[in-house]
Amino acid sequence: MPSDVMDIGLEIRLLRERKKMTGKELAERVGLSQSQMSRLEKGQRRIDTKLLNKIAGALDVKPSYFFEGGEPDLAEVDLRHVNRDIGKLIRTERHKLHYTADDLGSRIGKTKSYIRAVEEGEIDVLSNEMIARISKALKMSPAQFFEAQQSIINSLKRKVARLSQAHAQTTLGQIPVAQIESGEGTTRKAVPIIGSVAGGYPEEYSADGMPVDDVNDFTFVPRLDDDRAFALHCVGDSMKSSSAPSFEEADILVFSPKLQVSNRDFVFARTERNKPVFRQIIFDPNAWIRFQPLNLGYPPIICNREEVIATFKLASVVKRY
């Protein structure tokens, strides 16, 4: 499904939730079933002009509202992920021509290791001259290369914008609950649930290190004082144990960037050489850090402190049952 359909669906959902309207209520107002509205908001159903006009009317906005969302500056996009995706593009085009990394390197006057570094996104900036050389070697025009690069950047910018918009809904979910013993009131904060079980843990991040992916739902966490908190679905069985604590696949894990990480805390971790994981962190001597699974059928990840990009402490768990 085209990304613009998914973007409009997400815009509709965010606006509907801001107006405190359920998906069922909106569906009834525009003549759809609740399941059809759910598919529409997830980008799984096309939206024609007539239906978009009905939805805009039900939400009390003009249809153009869904196309006027501002985008963040390029500075907000982590260029490492742009470089990585450009590297994937180069590798794909190289494979189409049945070139090895050595073949491409010899055609542009570079080594095999340089080509590998480009394809892994480890080269910060490719000069216009180098882009021209690579394009020619891959039988692409420089215009095609720049167009692909801009498309990747725009896609990341849209994702950053959607995540920022979801995090910005500071009043969403501020539901008053009973007075606590001190006599002071408290609230339950809505925390965005990022991504899905099927999609795995997010692999794209904004410049400040926050995960960038579709916001599929919200969970409510009492007494969580962190507007940047986010939630992920537990993926796989690496953190499943025969005794407590144990985490099942699809449990909702809430992480707080505000909380300080201590030895043996459960964390969502990003490291330089591994995919993001949910693990128990153990600070070993001599500056080594171990990310330990609870399922002993999985090996731990061991790295030095310099290789750790970010860790987010587990603040709450919502069990799937």
Secondary structure, DSSP 8 states (H G I E B T S, - for coil): --HHHHHHHHHHHHHHHHTT--HHHHHHHHT--HHHHHHHHTT-S---HHHHHHHHHHTTS-GGGGG------GGGB-HHHHHHHHHHHHHHHHHHTT--HHHHHHHHT--HHHHHHHHTT--S---HHHHHHHHHHTT--HHHHHHHHHHHHHHHHHHHHHHHHHHT-TTTT-EE----TTS---EEEEEEEES-TTT-S---BBTTS-B-S-EEEEEEEET---TT-EEEE--SSTT--SSSS---TT-EEEEETTS---TT-EEEEEESSS--EEEEEEE-STTEEEEE-SSTTS--EEEEGGGEEEEEEEEEEE---
